[in-house]
Amino acid sequence: MSFRKIDIDAYDEDVIQETELVEPDPRDPTQVLADAKQKQADVRSALARNDVTGALSIALDQAPYGPNVDEAKNLTLQTVVSILNSTRSADIPAVLKDLSVENQDTLMKYLYKGMAMPGWGDVSGSVLLIWHEKLTEVAGTGCIVRVMTDRRTV
């Protein structure tokens, strides 16, 4: 039965590596983490001014992708979730309409990542579902398709 423990892909010349499918983040992992921490501070100040759209745009711009940036990815997810939790449901459609298509797609990625982590921190499933519904109304189902086919994960 020891043959079942052998990773046959290690011996295959034609196996596709993740680095071949997705360009890694060109920034150094320490720089990505520093950027995520700076974004978190910028988001807090934007939320203090009641600028939800600005805060969300700051958090979603240049999201961390690729390997070796897991801490930055989690910090950015926490930042996005804090924005989602602090937004009144009546304000959501206006906020979403002001986002660029790229930021709408990135937000959808974060919504799915939050949904995949039950019981994680302060993620509320109902909040994520409300945002998902409103985002689908604004961005259409094309947003979902683009996110599902994009190999870059947040």
N, CA, C and O atoms as a GROMACS GRO file, in nm:
protein
  616
    1MET      N    1   0.080  -0.120   0.000
    1MET     CA    2   0.000   0.000   0.000
    1MET      C    3   0.084   0.126   0.000
    1MET      O    4   0.029   0.236  -0.008
    2SER      N    5   0.216   0.115   0.009
    2SER     CA    6   0.300   0.234   0.015
    2SER      C    7   0.299   0.309  -0.118
    2SER      O    8   0.335   0.427  -0.123
    3PHE      N    9   0.260   0.242  -0.226
    3PHE     CA   10   0.255   0.309  -0.356
    3PHE      C   11   0.151   0.420  -0.358
    3PHE      O   12   0.162   0.512  -0.440
    4ARG      N   13   0.051   0.416  -0.272
    4ARG     CA   14  -0.053   0.519  -0.268
    4ARG      C   15  -0.002   0.650  -0.210
    4ARG      O   16  -0.068   0.753  -0.223
    5LYS      N   17   0.112   0.648  -0.146
    5LYS     CA   18   0.167   0.768  -0.084
    5LYS      C   19   0.262   0.843  -0.178
    5LYS      O   20   0.312   0.949  -0.143
    6ILE      N   21   0.285   0.789  -0.294
    6ILE     CA   22   0.377   0.850  -0.389
    6ILE      C   23   0.303   0.959  -0.467
    6ILE      O   24   0.193   0.936  -0.518
    7ASP      N   25   0.364   1.077  -0.475
    7ASP     CA   26   0.309   1.188  -0.552
    7ASP      C   27   0.355   1.172  -0.697
    7ASP      O   28   0.467   1.209  -0.731
    8ILE      N   29   0.269   1.116  -0.780
    8ILE     CA   30   0.308   1.088  -0.918
    8ILE      C   31   0.327   1.216  -0.999
    8ILE      O   32   0.399   1.215  -1.099
    9ASP      N   33   0.263   1.325  -0.957
    9ASP     CA   34   0.281   1.451  -1.030
    9ASP      C   35   0.423   1.502  -1.020
    9ASP      O   36   0.468   1.578  -1.107
   10ALA      N   37   0.495   1.463  -0.918
   10ALA     CA   38   0.634   1.505  -0.903
   10ALA      C   39   0.721   1.448  -1.014
   10ALA      O   40   0.827   1.503  -1.044
   11TYR      N   41   0.679   1.338  -1.074
   11TYR     CA   42   0.756   1.272  -1.180
   11TYR      C   43   0.706   1.306  -1.320
   11TYR      O   44   0.766   1.264  -1.419
   12ASP      N   45   0.599   1.380  -1.329
   12ASP     CA   46   0.539   1.413  -1.457
   12ASP      C   47   0.594   1.546  -1.508
   12ASP      O   48   0.584   1.648  -1.439
   13GLU      N   49   0.652   1.544  -1.627
   13GLU     CA   50   0.710   1.666  -1.684
   13GLU      C   51   0.601   1.763  -1.730
   13GLU      O   52   0.625   1.884  -1.737
   14ASP      N   53   0.483   1.713  -1.761
   14ASP     CA   54   0.377   1.796  -1.817
   14ASP      C   55   0.280   1.851  -1.714
   14ASP      O   56   0.180   1.914  -1.751
   15VAL      N   57   0.306   1.830  -1.586
   15VAL     CA   58   0.215   1.878  -1.483
   15VAL      C   59   0.221   2.032  -1.480
   15VAL      O   60   0.329   2.091  -1.492
   16ILE      N   61   0.107   2.093  -1.465
   16ILE     CA   62   0.099   2.239  -1.465
   16ILE      C   63   0.109   2.289  -1.322
   16ILE      O   64   0.033   2.247  -1.235
   17GLN      N   65   0.202   2.378  -1.299
   17GLN     CA   66   0.221   2.438  -1.167
   17GLN      C   67   0.134   2.563  -1.154
   17GLN      O   68   0.100   2.625  -1.254
   18GLU      N   69   0.099   2.598  -1.031
   18GLU     CA   70   0.017   2.716  -1.007
   18GLU      C   71   0.086   2.843  -1.059
   18GLU      O   72   0.019   2.934  -1.107
   19THR      N   73   0.218   2.848  -1.050
   19THR     CA   74   0.292   2.966  -1.096
   19THR      C   75   0.283   2.983  -1.247
   19THR      O   76   0.303   3.093  -1.298
   20GLU      N   77   0.252   2.875  -1.319
   20GLU     CA   78   0.236   2.884  -1.464
   20GLU      C   79   0.098   2.937  -1.502
   20GLU      O   80   0.081   2.992  -1.611
   21LEU      N   81   0.001   2.921  -1.414
   21LEU     CA   82  -0.136   2.964  -1.443
   21LEU      C   83  -0.161   3.109  -1.406
   21LEU      O   84  -0.236   3.179  -1.474
   22VAL      N   85  -0.098   3.154  -1.299
   22VAL     CA   86  -0.124   3.287  -1.246
   22VAL      C   87   0.008   3.358  -1.223
   22VAL      O   88   0.101   3.303  -1.166
   23GLU      N   89   0.013   3.483  -1.269
   23GLU     CA   90   0.130   3.565  -1.240
   23GLU      C   91   0.131   3.597  -1.091
   23GLU      O   92   0.031   3.645  -1.039
   24PRO      N   93   0.240   3.571  -1.020
   24PRO     CA   94   0.244   3.607  -0.879
   24PRO      C   95   0.246   3.758  -0.863
   24PRO      O   96   0.281   3.831  -0.957
   25ASP      N   97   0.210   3.804  -0.746
   25ASP     CA   98   0.212   3.947  -0.717
   25ASP      C   99   0.355   3.996  -0.737
   25ASP      O  100   0.448   3.940  -0.679
   26PRO      N  101   0.375   4.101  -0.818
   26PRO     CA  102   0.512   4.147  -0.845
   26PRO      C  103   0.580   4.210  -0.724
   26PRO      O  104   0.701   4.228  -0.723
   27ARG      N  105   0.501   4.245  -0.623
   27ARG     CA  106   0.558   4.308  -0.504
   27ARG      C  107   0.617   4.201  -0.412
   27ARG      O  108   0.576   4.085  -0.413
   28ASP      N  109   0.713   4.242  -0.332
   28ASP     CA  110   0.773   4.157  -0.231
   28ASP      C  111   0.668   4.126  -0.125
   28ASP      O  112   0.588   4.214  -0.092
   29PRO      N  113   0.663   4.003  -0.069
   29PRO     CA  114   0.563   3.970   0.032
   29PRO      C  115   0.561   4.066   0.152
   29PRO      O  116   0.454   4.095   0.205
   30THR      N  117   0.677   4.116   0.194
   30THR     CA  118   0.677   4.212   0.304
   30THR      C  119   0.615   4.344   0.262
   30THR      O  120   0.551   4.411   0.343
   31GLN      N  121   0.633   4.382   0.136
   31GLN     CA  122   0.571   4.504   0.085
   31GLN      C  123   0.420   4.486   0.075
   31GLN      O  124   0.345   4.580   0.104
   32VAL      N  125   0.375   4.368   0.034
   32VAL     CA  126   0.231   4.341   0.024
   32VAL      C  127   0.167   4.352   0.162
   32VAL      O  128   0.059   4.409   0.176
   33LEU      N  129   0.233   4.299   0.265
   33LEU     CA  130   0.181   4.307   0.401
   33LEU      C  131   0.179   4.451   0.450
   33LEU      O  132   0.083   4.494   0.514
   34ALA      N  133   0.284   4.526   0.421
   34ALA     CA  134   0.288   4.667   0.461
   34ALA      C  135   0.177   4.745   0.393
   34ALA      O  136   0.114   4.831   0.455
   35ASP      N  137   0.153   4.716   0.265
   35ASP     CA  138   0.044   4.783   0.193
   35ASP      C  139  -0.092   4.749   0.255
   35ASP      O  140  -0.178   4.836   0.266
   36ALA      N  141  -0.110   4.624   0.295
   36ALA     CA  142  -0.237   4.582   0.356
   36ALA      C  143  -0.258   4.653   0.489
   36ALA      O  144  -0.371   4.693   0.520
   37LYS      N  145  -0.153   4.669   0.566
   37LYS     CA  146  -0.165   4.740   0.694
   37LYS      C  147  -0.197   4.888   0.672
   37LYS      O  148  -0.276   4.947   0.745
   38GLN      N  149  -0.135   4.947   0.570
   38GLN     CA  150  -0.162   5.087   0.538
   38GLN      C  151  -0.306   5.104   0.491
   38GLN      O  152  -0.374   5.200   0.527
   39LYS      N  153  -0.351   5.011   0.409
   39LYS     CA  154  -0.490   5.016   0.362
   39LYS      C  155  -0.588   5.008   0.478
   39LYS      O  156  -0.690   5.077   0.479
   40GLN      N  157  -0.556   4.923   0.576
   40GLN     CA  158  -0.644   4.909   0.691
   40GLN      C  159  -0.658   5.042   0.765
   40GLN      O  160  -0.767   5.079   0.807
   41ALA      N  161  -0.547   5.114   0.781
   41ALA     CA  162  -0.551   5.245   0.847
   41ALA      C  163  -0.629   5.346   0.763
   41ALA      O  164  -0.707   5.425   0.816
   42ASP      N  165  -0.607   5.343   0.631
   42ASP     CA  166  -0.679   5.434   0.541
   42ASP      C  167  -0.829   5.406   0.542
   42ASP      O  168  -0.910   5.498   0.536
   43VAL      N  169  -0.865   5.279   0.550
   43VAL     CA  170  -1.006   5.240   0.554
   43VAL      C  171  -1.071   5.291   0.682
   43VAL      O  172  -1.184   5.341   0.680
   44ARG      N  173  -1.001   5.278   0.793
   44ARG     CA  174  -1.055   5.327   0.921
   44ARG      C  175  -1.084   5.477   0.914
   44ARG      O  176  -1.189   5.523   0.961
   45SER      N  177  -0.991   5.552   0.856
   45SER     CA  178  -1.013   5.696   0.848
   45SER      C  179  -1.127   5.729   0.752
   45SER      O  180  -1.202   5.823   0.776
   46ALA      N  181  -1.140   5.655   0.643
   46ALA     CA  182  -1.251   5.677   0.549
   46ALA      C  183  -1.384   5.643   0.615
   46ALA      O  184  -1.483   5.714   0.595
   47LEU      N  185  -1.388   5.536   0.693
   47LEU     CA  186  -1.512   5.501   0.762
   47LEU      C  187  -1.546   5.604   0.870
   47LEU      O  188  -1.664   5.629   0.896
   48ALA      N  189  -1.444   5.663   0.931
   48ALA     CA  190  -1.470   5.768   1.031
   48ALA      C  191  -1.536   5.890   0.965
   48ALA      O  192  -1.612   5.962   1.030
   49ARG      N  193  -1.508   5.911   0.837
   49ARG     CA  194  -1.570   6.022   0.762
   49ARG      C  195  -1.700   5.978   0.695
   49ARG      O  196  -1.759   6.055   0.619
   50ASN      N  197  -1.748   5.855   0.723
   50ASN     CA  198  -1.868   5.796   0.662
   50ASN      C  199  -1.856   5.783   0.510
   50ASN      O  200  -1.955   5.794   0.438
   51ASP      N  201  -1.735   5.759   0.462
   51ASP     CA  202  -1.711   5.740   0.319
   51ASP      C  203  -1.696   5.590   0.293
   51ASP      O  204  -1.584   5.540   0.280
   52VAL      N  205  -1.808   5.519   0.287
   52VAL     CA  206  -1.806   5.374   0.269
   52VAL      C  207  -1.752   5.337   0.131
   52VAL      O  208  -1.673   5.244   0.118
   53THR      N  209  -1.794   5.410   0.030
   53THR     CA  210  -1.748   5.381  -0.107
   53THR      C  211  -1.597   5.398  -0.116
   53THR      O  212  -1.529   5.314  -0.175
   54GLY      N  213  -1.546   5.505  -0.059
   54GLY     CA  214  -1.401   5.527  -0.060
   54GLY      C  215  -1.327   5.420   0.016
   54GLY      O  216  -1.222   5.373  -0.028
   55ALA      N  217  -1.381   5.382   0.131
   55ALA     CA  218  -1.318   5.277   0.211
   55ALA      C  219  -1.313   5.145   0.136
   55ALA      O  220  -1.212   5.076   0.137
   56LEU      N  221  -1.423   5.111   0.071
   56LEU     CA  222  -1.428   4.985  -0.004
   56LEU      C  223  -1.333   4.989  -0.124
   56LEU      O  224  -1.267   4.890  -0.154
   57SER      N  225  -1.327   5.103  -0.191
   57SER     CA  226  -1.235   5.117  -0.304
   57SER      C  227  -1.090   5.102  -0.260
   57SER      O  228  -1.010   5.037  -0.327
   58ILE      N  229  -1.056   5.161  -0.146
   58ILE     CA  230  -0.920   5.150  -0.093
   58ILE      C  231  -0.888   5.004  -0.064
   58ILE      O  232  -0.781   4.954  -0.100
   59ALA      N  233  -0.980   4.934   0.002
   59ALA     CA  234  -0.956   4.795   0.042
   59ALA      C  235  -0.944   4.702  -0.078
   59ALA      O  236  -0.869   4.605  -0.075
   60LEU      N  237  -1.020   4.730  -0.185
   60LEU     CA  238  -1.024   4.637  -0.299
   60LEU      C  239  -0.917   4.664  -0.404
   60LEU      O  240  -0.885   4.574  -0.483
   61ASP      N  241  -0.860   4.784  -0.407
   61ASP     CA  242  -0.756   4.815  -0.505
   61ASP      C  243  -0.630   4.735  -0.476
   61ASP      O  244  -0.587   4.726  -0.361
   62GLN      N  245  -0.573   4.678  -0.578
   62GLN     CA  246  -0.450   4.598  -0.570
   62GLN      C  247  -0.456   4.495  -0.458
   62GLN      O  248  -0.372   4.492  -0.369
   63ALA      N  249  -0.557   4.410  -0.465
   63ALA     CA  250  -0.571   4.303  -0.366
   63ALA      C  251  -0.452   4.209  -0.376
   63ALA      O  252  -0.402   4.185  -0.486
   64PRO      N  253  -0.406   4.154  -0.262
   64PRO     CA  254  -0.292   4.061  -0.266
   64PRO      C  255  -0.330   3.928  -0.332
   64PRO      O  256  -0.431   3.867  -0.299
   65TYR      N  257  -0.246   3.886  -0.427
   65TYR     CA  258  -0.266   3.760  -0.498
   65TYR      C  259  -0.140   3.676  -0.488
   65TYR      O  260  -0.032   3.726  -0.456
   66GLY      N  261  -0.156   3.549  -0.515
   66GLY     CA  262  -0.042   3.461  -0.528
   66GLY      C  263   0.006   3.400  -0.398
   66GLY      O  264  -0.056   3.418  -0.293
   67PRO      N  265   0.115   3.326  -0.406
   67PRO     CA  266   0.167   3.256  -0.289
   67PRO      C  267   0.245   3.351  -0.197
   67PRO      O  268   0.282   3.461  -0.237
   68ASN      N  269   0.268   3.306  -0.075
   68ASN     CA  270   0.352   3.374   0.024
   68ASN      C  271   0.296   3.508   0.074
   68ASN      O  272   0.370   3.586   0.133
   69VAL      N  273   0.168   3.534   0.052
   69VAL     CA  274   0.109   3.660   0.101
   69VAL      C  275  -0.019   3.630   0.181
   69VAL      O  276  -0.112   3.711   0.182
   70ASP      N  277  -0.023   3.516   0.247
   70ASP     CA  278  -0.143   3.474   0.319
   70ASP      C  279  -0.180   3.570   0.431
   70ASP      O  280  -0.298   3.596   0.454
   71GLU      N  281  -0.080   3.624   0.501
   71GLU     CA  282  -0.110   3.717   0.610
   71GLU      C  283  -0.175   3.844   0.556
   71GLU      O  284  -0.269   3.898   0.616
   72ALA      N  285  -0.125   3.893   0.444
   72ALA     CA  286  -0.184   4.012   0.381
   72ALA      C  287  -0.324   3.983   0.330
   72ALA      O  288  -0.413   4.067   0.338
   73LYS      N  289  -0.345   3.862   0.277
   73LYS     CA  290  -0.478   3.824   0.230
   73LYS      C  291  -0.578   3.823   0.344
   73LYS      O  292  -0.690   3.874   0.330
   74ASN      N  293  -0.539   3.766   0.459
   74ASN     CA  294  -0.629   3.760   0.575
   74ASN      C  295  -0.657   3.899   0.631
   74ASN      O  296  -0.769   3.929   0.671
   75LEU      N  297  -0.554   3.983   0.635
   75LEU     CA  298  -0.572   4.119   0.684
   75LEU      C  299  -0.667   4.198   0.593
   75LEU      O  300  -0.752   4.273   0.641
   76THR      N  301  -0.653   4.180   0.463
   76THR     CA  302  -0.741   4.248   0.369
   76THR      C  303  -0.883   4.196   0.382
   76THR      O  304  -0.978   4.274   0.373
   77LEU      N  305  -0.900   4.066   0.402
   77LEU     CA  306  -1.033   4.009   0.423
   77LEU      C  307  -1.097   4.069   0.548
   77LEU      O  308  -1.215   4.105   0.546
   78GLN      N  309  -1.021   4.079   0.656
   78GLN     CA  310  -1.073   4.140   0.779
   78GLN      C  311  -1.116   4.284   0.754
   78GLN      O  312  -1.220   4.328   0.804
   79THR      N  313  -1.037   4.357   0.676
   79THR     CA  314  -1.069   4.496   0.646
   79THR      C  315  -1.198   4.505   0.566
   79THR      O  316  -1.284   4.587   0.597
   80VAL      N  317  -1.212   4.421   0.463
   80VAL     CA  318  -1.333   4.423   0.380
   80VAL      C  319  -1.455   4.385   0.464
   80VAL      O  320  -1.560   4.448   0.453
   81VAL      N  321  -1.441   4.283   0.548
   81VAL     CA  322  -1.553   4.239   0.631
   81VAL      C  323  -1.596   4.349   0.729
   81VAL      O  324  -1.714   4.366   0.756
   82SER      N  325  -1.499   4.423   0.781
   82SER     CA  326  -1.534   4.532   0.873
   82SER      C  327  -1.615   4.639   0.801
   82SER      O  328  -1.705   4.699   0.860
   83ILE      N  329  -1.584   4.664   0.675
   83ILE     CA  330  -1.661   4.761   0.596
   83ILE      C  331  -1.802   4.708   0.572
   83ILE      O  332  -1.900   4.780   0.589
   84LEU      N  333  -1.811   4.581   0.534
   84LEU     CA  334  -1.941   4.522   0.504
   84LEU      C  335  -2.031   4.524   0.627
   84LEU      O  336  -2.150   4.554   0.618
   85ASN      N  337  -1.974   4.491   0.742
   85ASN     CA  338  -2.052   4.486   0.866
   85ASN      C  339  -2.097   4.624   0.912
   85ASN      O  340  -2.199   4.636   0.979
   86SER      N  341  -2.022   4.728   0.877
   86SER     CA  342  -2.054   4.862   0.926
   86SER      C  343  -2.145   4.940   0.831
   86SER      O  344  -2.178   5.055   0.859
   87THR      N  345  -2.184   4.880   0.719
   87THR     CA  346  -2.265   4.951   0.620
   87THR      C  347  -2.412   4.917   0.638
   87THR      O  348  -2.449   4.800   0.652
   88ARG      N  349  -2.496   5.019   0.637
   88ARG     CA  350  -2.641   4.996   0.645
   88ARG      C  351  -2.688   4.934   0.514
   88ARG      O  352  -2.639   4.968   0.406
   89SER      N  353  -2.784   4.844   0.523
   89SER     CA  354  -2.831   4.772   0.403
   89SER      C  355  -2.895   4.867   0.302
   89SER      O  356  -2.893   4.837   0.183
   90ALA      N  357  -2.951   4.978   0.346
   90ALA     CA  358  -3.011   5.074   0.253
   90ALA      C  359  -2.905   5.144   0.168
   90ALA      O  360  -2.935   5.192   0.058
   91ASP      N  361  -2.780   5.151   0.218
   91ASP     CA  362  -2.673   5.221   0.146
   91ASP      C  363  -2.597   5.131   0.048
   91ASP      O  364  -2.520   5.180  -0.034
   92ILE      N  365  -2.619   5.000   0.057
   92ILE     CA  366  -2.539   4.905  -0.021
   92ILE      C  367  -2.550   4.928  -0.173
   92ILE      O  368  -2.446   4.934  -0.238
   93PRO      N  369  -2.671   4.940  -0.232
   93PRO     CA  370  -2.677   4.956  -0.379
   93PRO      C  371  -2.601   5.079  -0.429
   93PRO      O  372  -2.535   5.072  -0.533
   94ALA      N  373  -2.610   5.191  -0.360
   94ALA     CA  374  -2.539   5.312  -0.403
   94ALA      C  375  -2.388   5.292  -0.395
   94ALA      O  376  -2.315   5.337  -0.484
   95VAL      N  377  -2.342   5.225  -0.291
   95VAL     CA  378  -2.199   5.198  -0.276
   95VAL      C  379  -2.150   5.110  -0.391
   95VAL      O  380  -2.045   5.135  -0.450
   96LEU      N  381  -2.226   5.006  -0.422
   96LEU     CA  382  -2.186   4.912  -0.527
   96LEU      C  383  -2.185   4.976  -0.665
   96LEU      O  384  -2.099   4.944  -0.747
   97LYS      N  385  -2.278   5.063  -0.692
   97LYS     CA  386  -2.284   5.129  -0.822
   97LYS      C  387  -2.164   5.219  -0.845
   97LYS      O  388  -2.122   5.240  -0.959
   98ASP      N  389  -2.107   5.273  -0.736
   98ASP     CA  390  -1.992   5.362  -0.748
   98ASP      C  391  -1.860   5.288  -0.765
   98ASP      O  392  -1.758   5.351  -0.795
   99LEU      N  393  -1.859   5.157  -0.745
   99LEU     CA  394  -1.736   5.078  -0.761
   99LEU      C  395  -1.709   5.050  -0.908
   99LEU      O  396  -1.802   5.039  -0.988
  100SER      N  397  -1.581   5.037  -0.943
  100SER     CA  398  -1.545   4.996  -1.078
  100SER      C  399  -1.579   4.848  -1.097
  100SER      O  400  -1.600   4.776  -0.999
  101VAL      N  401  -1.585   4.804  -1.221
  101VAL     CA  402  -1.616   4.663  -1.250
  101VAL      C  403  -1.510   4.572  -1.188
  101VAL      O  404  -1.543   4.466  -1.135
  102GLU      N  405  -1.385   4.612  -1.194
  102GLU     CA  406  -1.278   4.531  -1.136
  102GLU      C  407  -1.295   4.519  -0.985
  102GLU      O  408  -1.277   4.412  -0.928
  103ASN      N  409  -1.330   4.630  -0.920
  103ASN     CA  410  -1.350   4.626  -0.774
  103ASN      C  411  -1.476   4.546  -0.738
  103ASN      O  412  -1.479   4.481  -0.634
  104GLN      N  413  -1.578   4.550  -0.823
  104GLN     CA  414  -1.697   4.467  -0.799
  104GLN      C  415  -1.659   4.320  -0.804
  104GLN      O  416  -1.704   4.241  -0.721
  105ASP      N  417  -1.576   4.283  -0.902
  105ASP     CA  418  -1.532   4.144  -0.913
  105ASP      C  419  -1.448   4.103  -0.792
  105ASP      O  420  -1.464   3.993  -0.738
  106THR      N  421  -1.360   4.192  -0.748
  106THR     CA  422  -1.276   4.162  -0.631
  106THR      C  423  -1.362   4.148  -0.506
  106THR      O  424  -1.336   4.062  -0.422
  107LEU      N  425  -1.463   4.233  -0.493
  107LEU     CA  426  -1.555   4.222  -0.379
  107LEU      C  427  -1.626   4.087  -0.381
  107LEU      O  428  -1.643   4.025  -0.277
  108MET      N  429  -1.668   4.043  -0.499
  108MET     CA  430  -1.734   3.912  -0.509
  108MET      C  431  -1.639   3.802  -0.463
  108MET      O  432  -1.683   3.706  -0.398
  109LYS      N  433  -1.511   3.812  -0.496
  109LYS     CA  434  -1.413   3.713  -0.449
  109LYS      C  435  -1.407   3.710  -0.298
  109LYS      O  436  -1.401   3.603  -0.237
  110TYR      N  437  -1.408   3.828  -0.237
  110TYR     CA  438  -1.404   3.834  -0.090
  110TYR      C  439  -1.532   3.780  -0.029
  110TYR      O  440  -1.529   3.718   0.077
  111LEU      N  441  -1.645   3.804  -0.094
  111LEU     CA  442  -1.771   3.749  -0.043
  111LEU      C  443  -1.766   3.596  -0.043
  111LEU      O  444  -1.806   3.532   0.054
  112TYR      N  445  -1.717   3.539  -0.153
  112TYR     CA  446  -1.708   3.393  -0.160
  112TYR      C  447  -1.606   3.339  -0.060
  112TYR      O  448  -1.627   3.234  -0.001
  113LYS      N  449  -1.495   3.411  -0.042
  113LYS     CA  450  -1.396   3.366   0.056
  113LYS      C  451  -1.455   3.369   0.196
  113LYS      O  452  -1.432   3.277   0.275
  114GLY      N  453  -1.531   3.473   0.227
  114GLY     CA  454  -1.596   3.481   0.358
  114GLY      C  455  -1.698   3.371   0.377
  114GLY      O  456  -1.710   3.315   0.486
  115MET      N  457  -1.772   3.338   0.270
  115MET     CA  458  -1.872   3.231   0.279
  115MET      C  459  -1.807   3.094   0.297
  115MET      O  460  -1.867   3.003   0.354
  116ALA      N  461  -1.684   3.080   0.250
  116ALA     CA  462  -1.614   2.952   0.261
  116ALA      C  463  -1.553   2.933   0.400
  116ALA      O  464  -1.500   2.826   0.429
  117MET      N  465  -1.560   3.035   0.486
  117MET     CA  466  -1.499   3.028   0.618
  117MET      C  467  -1.606   3.040   0.726
  117MET      O  468  -1.614   3.145   0.791
  118PRO      N  469  -1.688   2.938   0.747
  118PRO     CA  470  -1.792   2.950   0.850
  118PRO      C  471  -1.730   2.964   0.989
  118PRO      O  472  -1.634   2.895   1.023
  119GLY      N  473  -1.788   3.053   1.067
  119GLY     CA  474  -1.740   3.072   1.202
  119GLY      C  475  -1.611   3.148   1.212
  119GLY      O  476  -1.549   3.151   1.318
  120TRP      N  477  -1.569   3.212   1.102
  120TRP     CA  478  -1.442   3.285   1.102
  120TRP      C  479  -1.463   3.426   1.154
  120TRP      O  480  -1.539   3.504   1.094
  121GLY      N  481  -1.398   3.461   1.262
  121GLY     CA  482  -1.399   3.597   1.314
  121GLY      C  483  -1.538   3.657   1.323
  121GLY      O  484  -1.629   3.598   1.381
  122ASP      N  485  -1.553   3.774   1.264
  122ASP     CA  486  -1.681   3.843   1.271
  122ASP      C  487  -1.757   3.836   1.138
  122ASP      O  488  -1.837   3.924   1.107
  123VAL      N  489  -1.730   3.732   1.060
  123VAL     CA  490  -1.802   3.714   0.935
  123VAL      C  491  -1.943   3.667   0.966
  123VAL      O  492  -1.962   3.564   1.031
  124SER      N  493  -2.039   3.741   0.920
  124SER     CA  494  -2.178   3.702   0.937
  124SER      C  495  -2.230   3.654   0.802
  124SER      O  496  -2.223   3.726   0.702
  125GLY      N  497  -2.281   3.533   0.800
  125GLY     CA  498  -2.332   3.478   0.674
  125GLY      C  499  -2.444   3.560   0.616
  125GLY      O  500  -2.452   3.576   0.494
  126SER      N  501  -2.530   3.614   0.701
  126SER     CA  502  -2.642   3.693   0.649
  126SER      C  503  -2.593   3.822   0.585
  126SER      O  504  -2.648   3.865   0.483
  127VAL      N  505  -2.490   3.885   0.643
  127VAL     CA  506  -2.435   4.007   0.584
  127VAL      C  507  -2.375   3.976   0.447
  127VAL      O  508  -2.396   4.050   0.351
  128LEU      N  509  -2.300   3.867   0.439
  128LEU     CA  510  -2.238   3.830   0.312
  128LEU      C  511  -2.344   3.799   0.206
  128LEU      O  512  -2.328   3.837   0.090
  129LEU      N  513  -2.450   3.732   0.246
  129LEU     CA  514  -2.556   3.699   0.150
  129LEU      C  515  -2.630   3.824   0.103
  129LEU      O  516  -2.667   3.833  -0.014
  130ILE      N  517  -2.651   3.919   0.191
  130ILE     CA  518  -2.715   4.045   0.150
  130ILE      C  519  -2.627   4.118   0.050
  130ILE      O  520  -2.675   4.166  -0.052
  131TRP      N  521  -2.498   4.128   0.079
  131TRP     CA  522  -2.406   4.194  -0.014
  131TRP      C  523  -2.400   4.119  -0.147
  131TRP      O  524  -2.394   4.181  -0.253
  132HIS      N  525  -2.400   3.985  -0.141
  132HIS     CA  526  -2.396   3.906  -0.263
  132HIS      C  527  -2.519   3.933  -0.350
  132HIS      O  528  -2.508   3.951  -0.471
  133GLU      N  529  -2.634   3.936  -0.286
  133GLU     CA  530  -2.758   3.962  -0.360
  133GLU      C  531  -2.755   4.099  -0.426
  133GLU      O  532  -2.787   4.113  -0.544
  134LYS      N  533  -2.716   4.200  -0.351
  134LYS     CA  534  -2.713   4.338  -0.403
  134LYS      C  535  -2.607   4.352  -0.512
  134LYS      O  536  -2.629   4.420  -0.612
  135LEU      N  537  -2.492   4.288  -0.493
  135LEU     CA  538  -2.386   4.296  -0.593
  135LEU      C  539  -2.429   4.227  -0.722
  135LEU      O  540  -2.398   4.275  -0.831
  136THR      N  541  -2.498   4.115  -0.712
  136THR     CA  542  -2.546   4.046  -0.832
  136THR      C  543  -2.650   4.132  -0.905
  136THR      O  544  -2.653   4.132  -1.028
  137GLU      N  545  -2.734   4.204  -0.830
  137GLU     CA  546  -2.830   4.294  -0.893
  137GLU      C  547  -2.761   4.406  -0.968
  137GLU      O  548  -2.804   4.443  -1.078
  138VAL      N  549  -2.654   4.460  -0.912
  138VAL     CA  550  -2.584   4.573  -0.974
  138VAL      C  551  -2.491   4.527  -1.086
  138VAL      O  552  -2.492   4.585  -1.195
  139ALA      N  553  -2.410   4.424  -1.061
  139ALA     CA  554  -2.306   4.382  -1.155
  139ALA      C  555  -2.352   4.272  -1.250
  139ALA      O  556  -2.286   4.248  -1.351
  140GLY      N  557  -2.462   4.205  -1.220
  140GLY     CA  558  -2.510   4.098  -1.306
  140GLY      C  559  -2.440   3.966  -1.278
  140GLY      O  560  -2.347   3.959  -1.198
  141THR      N  561  -2.487   3.864  -1.346
  141THR     CA  562  -2.428   3.731  -1.326
  141THR      C  563  -2.291   3.718  -1.390
  141THR      O  564  -2.216   3.626  -1.359
  142GLY      N  565  -2.258   3.810  -1.480
  142GLY     CA  566  -2.124   3.808  -1.540
  142GLY      C  567  -2.015   3.823  -1.436
  142GLY      O  568  -1.906   3.768  -1.451
  143CYS      N  569  -2.045   3.896  -1.330
  143CYS     CA  570  -1.950   3.913  -1.220
  143CYS      C  571  -1.918   3.778  -1.157
  143CYS      O  572  -1.802   3.748  -1.128
  144ILE      N  573  -2.020   3.698  -1.136
  144ILE     CA  574  -2.002   3.566  -1.077
  144ILE      C  575  -1.918   3.477  -1.169
  144ILE      O  576  -1.828   3.407  -1.123
  145VAL      N  577  -1.948   3.481  -1.297
  145VAL     CA  578  -1.874   3.398  -1.394
  145VAL      C  579  -1.728   3.440  -1.399
  145VAL      O  580  -1.639   3.355  -1.402
  146ARG      N  581  -1.701   3.571  -1.401
  146ARG     CA  582  -1.562   3.618  -1.405
  146ARG      C  583  -1.485   3.574  -1.280
  146ARG      O  584  -1.368   3.535  -1.290
  147VAL      N  585  -1.549   3.579  -1.165
  147VAL     CA  586  -1.483   3.540  -1.041
  147VAL      C  587  -1.457   3.390  -1.039
  147VAL      O  588  -1.350   3.346  -0.997
  148MET      N  589  -1.554   3.311  -1.083
  148MET     CA  590  -1.538   3.166  -1.082
  148MET      C  591  -1.433   3.116  -1.180
  148MET      O  592  -1.373   3.011  -1.159
  149THR      N  593  -1.409   3.190  -1.286
  149THR     CA  594  -1.312   3.147  -1.386
  149THR      C  595  -1.174   3.209  -1.367
  149THR      O  596  -1.078   3.167  -1.431
  150ASP      N  597  -1.162   3.308  -1.280
  150ASP     CA  598  -1.035   3.373  -1.255
  150ASP      C  599  -0.952   3.285  -1.162
  150ASP      O  600  -1.000   3.242  -1.058
  151ARG      N  601  -0.831   3.260  -1.198
  151ARG     CA  602  -0.744   3.173  -1.118
  151ARG      C  603  -0.678   3.248  -1.003
  151ARG      O  604  -0.626   3.186  -0.910
  152ARG      N  605  -0.680   3.382  -1.008
  152ARG     CA  606  -0.621   3.460  -0.899
  152ARG      C  607  -0.718   3.460  -0.781
  152ARG      O  608  -0.833   3.502  -0.794
  153THR      N  609  -0.672   3.412  -0.668
  153THR     CA  610  -0.757   3.406  -0.550
  153THR      C  611  -0.711   3.509  -0.449
  153THR      O  612  -0.593   3.541  -0.438
  154VAL      N  613  -0.809   3.559  -0.374
  154VAL     CA  614  -0.777   3.658  -0.270
  154VAL      C  615  -0.764   3.590  -0.137
  154VAL      O  616  -0.737   3.655  -0.036
   0.00000   0.00000   0.00000
